[in-house]
Amino acid sequence: MALSVETCAAQHIGDRKEQQDRVALFPHPTRRGLLMAVLADGMGGHTGGAMAAEQVVLKARQNFEAFAPADESPETLLSSIIEESHVVVKLTRFTSEQDPHTTACVLLFQAGRVDWAHCGDSRIYHFRGDKLVSRSSDHSYVNEMVRQGFLTPEQAEQHPQKNVLLGCLGSEREPTIDHGGATPLADGDIFLLCSDGLWAYFSDAELGGVLSAHPPRAAAEILIQRARDRANGHGDNCSLAIVKLVEKKDEKKPAPPPAAAPPGFRPPKA
């Protein structure tokens, strides 16, 4: 079964004065069938967070263009993007007055498989239809408390330190990098990358329902509008990227027009 890919990347500034998220989707410049999605949620004062997030997108594009599947594994590529972005973000602290940090989500699509890596609390979701297959685990204080059984997921949602990260790019400690993947792929597989300015307002079930029921662009518009409505004037930057796999329909070629009659030809009389 042949699959085609439908994509969309979108964002909204929310109720902030500056857009510090960055999101991008781009195909490989020379290798057909390779696609990368990247999202970063920057933090760190005026322009600092935006600069840090931009470095993730730039490094993702640079390393992706040099990617040779025969010589480098997807995990190595994805790790290099996050690790090298971390070094660059740290170096910017010496040339600016900011203390920039950022999350990072990077997804690599190849024929028959998808691989991803992330650091921070921006998320990567994998749905098959409207059912959740997997979701990345936040590198945050409250998520660690939930994992250890000290908080319930409901308590974590209301915790005053829910935005405290234990892993991100640009800090003194090395970034925590988690990997995931999916193979084989099927009709109805949907991959969502999003910042906490989006996922904070949705259950997994609602996300899956919207993504499965609508094409990526329409789904992005619906999710951003709902997040804006639910933020009630206090919304963060909101960004997402959607990669949706659908069965490729066979296109029937139109029948060729009838051949023109040769000059002087007359049909036989009945």
N, C-alpha and C positions, 0 to 999 in steps of 0.2 A: 504494500500500500504506500503510495507516494504522499508525502505531507508537504504542505506549504506553510510558510511562516507569516503571521500577521503581527505587527508591532506598533507600539506607541510609547512615546516619552512625553511627560507633561509635568508642570509644576505651577505653584501659586505662592506668592510672597506671604500670604496669610495676613496677620495684623502686625508684622514686624516692619522695621524701617529699611531693612536690607535683606536681599535674597542671598543666603549663605549656603543653600543646597546647590548641588550640581548633579545633572543626570544626562546620560547620552546613550545612544544606540548607534553602532556603526559596523558595517561589513568589512571583512578583510579586503585590502585593496587589490590583491592579486589571486587569492585562493577562494574559489567559489565554495559556497556552503558553510563558511565560517562567519559567525556573528558574535559581537560582544555587546553586553549591556553593563553599564557602570553607574553607580549612584553613591554620592558622598554628602553627608550632612556636616557642614563646617561649624566650628565653634571657636571663639577667641577674640572678642572685641571687634571694633569697626574695621571692616575689610579683612581682618585676620582669618576668620572662619571661611570666608569666600575664597581667599587665596589658598588655604589648605585644601579645601574641597576641589578647587580647580586643578591642583597638582595631581590628585588622584585620577582625574579624567585624562589629563595630559600624559601621565605615565602609562595608563591603561592603553591609550591609543598607540603610544610609542612602542611598548613591548608587544602588543598584539600585532602590529605591522611586521615585527621581526620574528613572529612565531612560526616555527617550522615543525609541524606535527610529528614528522619522522624523527626529529632530534630532541624534542622537548615535550614533557608530559603536560597535560592541562594543569595538574596540581602545581608543578614547578612554575608555569607561567603565571598563574593566579597569585601564588605566594610572592613571586618577584615583584608584581605590581604593588601589592600592599606594603611589602618590606621596603622597597625603594622609595615609594611615596612617603613613608614614615621618615626616612632619612632626609628627604628634601624638605618636608614640613619642619623638622627639627632645625635644619640649617637656616630657615627663614627667620627664626627667632633672633639670629645674630644680625640680621639686616633690617629688622623692623622693630617697632615698639610693642607689637602684639605678642600674645602667647597662643599661637594657632594650634588647633586640634581638629580632627575630623574622623568620622566613621568611614567605612568603605564597604561596598557590596560590589562584587564583580562576577558576572556570569558569562560563560563561554559556551556557545552553541556550535556543535558539529553535527554532521549527518549521523543520526542514530543515537546521539548522546548529548547531555548537557552537564557541565561541571560548574561549580561555583565556590566562592570563598567570601568570608565577611569578617569584619572586625567592628565592634561597637554595638549600637542598638538599632541601626537601620536593618531592615529585615528582607529576607528572601523567602518567598512562599512558592510551593509547588502544589498546584491543584490538578486533578484529573476530573474534568467536568466541574461540578461544584463541590467535590469532595477533597478535603485537605489530605495530601500525601505526606508532606513534610514542611517544616518551618524552621528557620534558623533560630538559634538560641541567643538572646541578648547578653552581651557582656556588661551587665549592670549590677549594681549593689542589690537591688530588690530581687532581681532574677536569681542571684546567688542565694539569697535568703529563702526564696521559694524552693529552689533546688534542694536546699538542706532541710526543708520542712519547718522553717521558722515563720514563714508567712504563707497564707493562701494566695492564689492568683487574684482573688477579689480584694484582699488587703493590700496587695502590691499595687493595684491600680490607684489606691488612695494614699499611698505612702508619700510623705513629704520629700523623700530622697530618691524618688523613682527615676530621676534624670541623672543620677550620679553613675558615671561609667567606670568600670574596672578595666576596660580595654579600649584603646582608641589610637589613632595615629598622631604623633607629635609629642607624646608624653615621654617622661624619662625612661619608663620601662618599655621593653620591646612589645610590639602589638600582639595581642592574642588573635590567632587566625584559625577559624574553623572552616572545614571543607565539607562539601556535599556534592551529590550528583544523581543523575537519573539515566538509566538505559535498560531496555530499549525505550524509545519514545512512541507515543500513540496519539491518535486523533483525540483532541480534547485536552491534551496537556497544556497547562497554562503556568507561566512563571511570572511572578510579581516581585519587583524590587521596590521598596518604599521607605521613606524616612518616618520617624515617629510622629511627625506632624500629620501624617495620614493614618497609620495603623492604630494610633491611640483611640480613634473614634469608632472602630469596627471590631466585631467578632470575626473569627475565622469563617464561620458559616455565611455571614453577610458578604464578606469579600468574595468567597467562592461563588455565591449566587449571582452577584453582579457580573463578575468576570466571565462566567459560563454563559450568561444570557445575552451578552452584548459583544459586538466587535470591540477591539482594544480602544479605539478612540472614544467611542460612546461610553464604554466602561470607565475610562479615565475621567471624562467630564462628570459622570454621575458620582463617582467616588470623591472627587475634589469638591463638588458642590455640597455633598452631604457633610464632608469634614468641615467645610466653611460654616454651614448652618449650625452644626453641633458645637463648634468652637465658641459661638456666641460672642464674637468680638475679641477673643483672646487666642486666636490661632497662631501656631508656629508656621515657619516655612513648610510647604507641603509638596513632596515630589514623588513620582513613581515612574517605573518603566514596566511595560507589559510585553511578554513574548507568548504568543498563542499559536498552537499547532492545529491545523485543520486538514482534513483529507482533501487532496487535490482532485478536483473534478476533471474527468476527461472531456476535453473540448471536441465536439463533433465538427469536423471540417465541412464547410458547405460544399454541396455537389458542384462539380465543374459545369460551366455553362455549355449548352449544346454546341457542337462544332458548327462553324459557319459553312453553308453550302458552297461548293466550288462554283466559280463563274460559269454561267450558261446551264447550270443544272436545273432540270425540271422534274418534279415528282411524277411518277407514272400515273396515267389516268386509271381511275377505277373501272 
